[in-house]
Amino acid sequence: MEMILTEITTVVWSVVCGLAGLTFVWYLSKKVLNADAGNEEMQRISGLVRKGAIAFLSRQYKTISYFLFIIFIIMFFLIAKKTAVAFIIGAGCSMLAGIIGMNISTLSSSRTAKKCEVSFNEALGIAFPGGAVMGLSVASLGMVGLGLVYIIYIWHGNVQGKELFTNIFEATKLIVGFSMGASSIALFARVGGGIYTKAADVGADLVGKVEKNIPEDDPRNPAVIADNVGDNVGDVAGMGADLYESYVGAIVSGMVIAMSNLASTKSAFLCLILSAAGIISSIIGVFFVKTKSDVDPQVSLNKSMLASVIAFILLSFGIINFWYKDMNAFWAILSGLTAGMVVGFTAQYYTSGKVVEKIAQKAVTGPATLVIEGTAYAMISTIIPLIAISLATIISYQLQGIYGIALSAIGMLALTGTTVAIDAYGPIADNAAGIAEMAHLGSEVRKRAERLDAVGNTTAAVGKGFAIGSAALTALALFTAYAETVNIGISSGINFFKVLNALDAKVVAGMLIGSVMPFFLVSKTLQAVGNAAYSIVEEVRRQFKEISGLMEGTAQPDSARCVDITTKAALQQMILPGVSAVIVPAFVGIFFGKNSLSGFLIGSLISGVPLAIFLANAGGAWDNAKKYIEEGNLGGKGSEAHKAAVVGDTIGDPFKDTSGPALNILLKLMSVVSLVFGLGFEKIYSWISTIVPFLR
């Protein structure tokens, strides 16, 4: 009893760390809001972006709420009432993180642009804290939500002794609902936001840069405001929901495996307290973001990441050495953290430096050779990350069994606060560059803002690398938790003896079906961006043709029309990809059984991870190749090479910001749906197979 109560204390401390993170979020928000928002024109432009972003997020959450209600009813009556409530709490925390992060992001951009008038370091001092609000909101709300669900369920009824242990076990099963709530929001937010941001971006670039030969973010372009709105709804709110879901999924999978495979509350609570240590480490990393005008800001951001990593290693070593007392767990965590760093910095290598210069040089002979070169580098960029993830999986399994795989995922995701902060900083810098252009702040201010933006594009690639790597390990951990739930295997301590037969026809069929699911999602999301971008291109062309004086700068564009077109298209076309992630696993599980569903999950993981890395790095490389030319290389802006690079960038936009990120969530959502409904699927399958014998 005393040991159990001691472990419950760790849950309380985890919640305290989460609340500390939210307190720091409040401090950073005050710092950003106390800065000068700029002149009247800057505030007007910022206000338009903010209004569009809030309107989109409100309509998106309203649309998602219908789906949430249906799933809630199903879970309430068929699974468990408390699991259904946890599902809503998980979804609500994800929504709240998106609202907080995007709210500060839209307020940070004009302030960052204003600071660019002073110095580069001053601008970074606003942009990064603005991104850190999103990052720490994600981690802190995830921790507080999980901890409170645990405390409420454990203490409800004032249970004691063995009954308390049973209640903890039930609570661990129930918080899977919390994870599913986070996953449901993440897929819709990432797909909807990704469709929005890239449709507006592609539409603005193709007409503005290529056809009209006007600068990026030119105020005459009707799609520019929609483009800036998209940066916030896709790359801040959507990306935050993505990492929030990964963060929660890794913790939940570890806790479920600990309780079902090890029957250990201490192992379950280790997942919480390590993640809480990650919040403290992320806070420490924020204070290392400082630079000088002659120093590459990438170096400053790398210092922040390195400081967070060192702090987390020291804290996790102390926690495991003095409390958990099994150092194999520490090495399992370190394997995941190391793999995450390898995946992230491999992405940085293939989306910057000499690789980007080689890709850009191909633009001299046209967009075809540019795209071919970028595709080749993106394909080869998948090798090192997959090897790193594979090694982390093997090492962590050898050290701690399937629980070690979950610890490895937690090690990769513990620094979500820092990872998301570095990623969310990019859209703020991008919007600041846009405001500097539209408000005519001068070439020097624009140059500083563009420098921040260029670094933000690379940091986004690093963030996407972490997201993809964590998706692989988290989906694998969730799959093993599902295997435990439906009894595919025999457990003994930390060892898990697989009985899933890879030569079984049903398993093979499941793997083949699962392997095409990522391609289906990518196809649908690319088509969605293409269709929406087509509408934007037609609208922008119409306005340039029909609005007298628009090209001369004497008339204002109808930006609201572009915002409305993109919003409707994104919300309509996010439904099918989102719903399919729930329906297809259900269909496989109900009509073909648990072995086929297991093969389905494995197949989707094997094809989805390299495809996601390929898409993210291809898009990032083409984007930076365009920026390399815009800096004055190979003819600079307006040259034929620049036009070719813009074409490559527009192809890569939906790759890196819509389809690739959506894959991360697809892999985890299908696993968590299987985990939550797995036993129900199996019961229905048993009944159907008695009626239709060939399904057995």
Secondary structure, 3 states (H helix, E strand, C coil): CHHHHHHHHHHHHHHHHHHHHHHHHHHHHHHHHCCCCCCHHHHHHHHHHHHHHHHHHHHHHHHHHHHHHHHHHHHHHHCCHHHHHHHHHHHHHHHHHHHHHHHHHHHHHHHHHHHHCCCHHHHHHHHHHHHHHHHHHHHHHHHHHHHHHHHHHHHCCCCCHHHHHHHHHHHHHHHHHHHHHHHHHHHHHHHHHHHHHHHHHHHHHHHHHHHCCCCCCCCCCCCHHHHHHHHHHHHHHHHHHHHHHHHHHHHHHHHHHHHHHHCCHHHHHHHHHHHHHHHHHHHHHHCCCCCCCCCCHHHHHHHHHHHHHHHHHHHHHHHHHHHHCCHHHHHHHHHHHHHHHHHHHHHHHHCCHHHHHHHHHHHHHCHHHHHHHHHHHHHHCCHHHHHHHHHHHHHHHHHHHHHHHHHHHHHHHCCHHHHHHHHHHHHHHHHHHHHHHHCCCCHHHHHHHHHHHHHHHHHHHHHHHHHHHHHHHHHHHHHHHHHHHCCCCEEECCEEECCCCCCCHHHHHHHHHHHHHHHHHHHHHHHHHHHHHHHHHHHHHHHHHHCCCCCCCCCCCCHHHHHHHHHHHHHHHCHHHHHHHHHHHHHHHHHHCHHHHHHHHHHHHHHHHHHHHHHHHHHHHHHHHHHHHHCCHHHCCCCHHHHHHHHHHHHHHHHHHHHHHHHHHHHHHHHHHHHHHHHHHHHHHHHHHHHCHHHC
